[in-house]
């Protein structure tokens, strides 16, 4: 099989019983004939050597000029440099992808692909079945109800709405339903209508009850459970308690069996005039240093490019006006990443896929462009398990709706992880239908959190924030785009040029700044 990608070079080495330095993989991939270079390198290695080094690859690359890891002509190895993560440490000369770069240090590390393990679930790419017909919507909402009600039925003695209607006044009752309406009464109480597969039933939350604050956290179409007492005429349920599907407080996250790290980023926005190329170069330079030797995975939560026609007058802020050329440029930037890194991505609302969620991964035309490092693009959302650690990747368009609908203390742009807590509580990444977030009917609801993730990774709002909710790490990873005129008009001050680095063996996180 041709070795046109670093990942396949690593696999080929492993099949022959060899490890390799990271830079050795990158240099083999940069040659005109990677297979021939690899064969020559292994044939000339000392018989007692088990690890292929960059120096040894350089010795056999006599057929072409050495190149650096960006594919630019330059001396192999380079002179000593100090890529910094501190603000203000600019490169001596800003460069673009493919342009010649100053010589700099390239760290090397052992790569043992046999230790790596990655699995992907909930990827609907290539499995879209929705036609937009009425019955498609009925099917997906029934699926949502069944999945989420299963998390609630063990906590309440649920009765269907038609059974509650037949109960006598003053009876205790419990109902699991989907929120179909929320309104206040003339007295300031909350009237919530819940719907199950048999009908709807009105539930009254008194304004002076402790649970009244929970009503302000409700969104249309989410699934909750209530317990209470029926009115004397049996026509309404006075609510005593309200339950969300929620993450169990006893959740114990999984961790990797070795010290290995993942970089979690989002919202690169290549093609925008405000894309921060210098910050990206500093990030990828750092990935080649010994300090980053354990960073073996790169997870990107959408908006790889700026796109075209996403918001009014966007064309005035574009550096690249053709979306396919934007992806070509992004692919070039991705080549700066060390060649042996495992890269997984999902699309966002700026990417060239449908806006309605769940969003499938890229089509064949885009996949042919996005060949750098054999990067894999899954659907939005997707559940990616990396060496035992389950990471729910979701771009995050619904965060706009959560932040707009809920009180500031529960969700805000300054603390995006708190809005993510609400989605974890609801066990759904985009519960409200018919609002800002566009939803597509499929044969099942791919947006339900059926499995509790260990990490919840989003982007979209261009703000950096993280914290833990019931032992689940919630992270919004900022962006790589400086403030645009459009963002100024809507008062968005982005957190740009940050790279959260997650220790998969401890789930501790370090945030590095490259802007």
Number of C-alpha atoms within 10 A of each C-alpha: 6 10 18 20 21 26 21 18 23 22 17 16 19 16 12 9 11 18 23 23 19 27 27 23 30 27 26 26 26 21 20 12 14 20 18 15 21 23 11 15 20 20 11 12 15 10 8 6 11 13 19 24 21 20 14 15 22 19 11 18 18 10 10 9 13 19 19 22 26 23 20 16 15 17 14 18 19 13 11 10 12 13 22 18 21 12 11 9 14 16 16 8 10 13 14 15 20 15 12 16 20 15 15 19 17 23 19 21 18 15 24 19 19 11 10 14 12 14 12 16 14 20 21 19 17 11 10 15 13 15 12 11 9 9 12 18 20 13 16 19 21 16 18 24 23 15 19 25 22 12 19 22 16 9 14 17 15 20 15 19 21 14 11 22 16 10 15 14 17 15 14 17 21 25 27 28 28 26 21 18 16 18 13 14 11 7 8 12 16 19 21 23 19 26 22 22 14 10 11 19 21 17 23 23 26 19 16 10 12 11 16 19 13 13 17 14 15 23 22 18 21 25 30 23 24 25 22 21 18 24 16 12 10 16 17 20 28 21 23 17 17 19 18 22 23 21 21 14 10 8 14 12 18 18 18 18 12 13 12 20 24 23 23 25 26 29 29 26 25 29 25 24 17 18 25 20 21 19 24 24 22 22 23 21 24 23 24 25 17 14 10 18 18 17 22 20 21 19 21 27 30 29 24 26 28 30 26 20 12 12 10 8 12 17 15 11 16 19 15 20 18 13 19 16 15 23 25 21 20 21 20 20 20 21 20 24 24 27 28 27 20 21 22 20 25 27 30 30 24 22 23 21 16 17 18 14 24 27 28 24 27 22 13 9 9 15 16 11 16 21 17 23 24 19 20 17 22 24 29 30 32 28 23 24 19 20 19 18 21 24 22 27 28 29 30 25 21 24 28 18 19 26 21 14 15 18 13 14 10 19 24 18 21 17 19 30 29 27 25 30 23 23 22 24 19 25 25 22 24 25 22 20 14 9 10 14 19 16 20 22 24 22 16 19 24 25 20 22 25 15 11 19 25 24 25 25 27 32 29 24 25 27 23 24 20 20 16 15 21 17 18 23 22 26 26 31 32 27 26 29 23 20 17 17 15 14 13 11 8 8 10 17 16 21 21 24 27 24 24 20 21 20 20 23 17 16 20 11 17 12 15 16 18 26 23
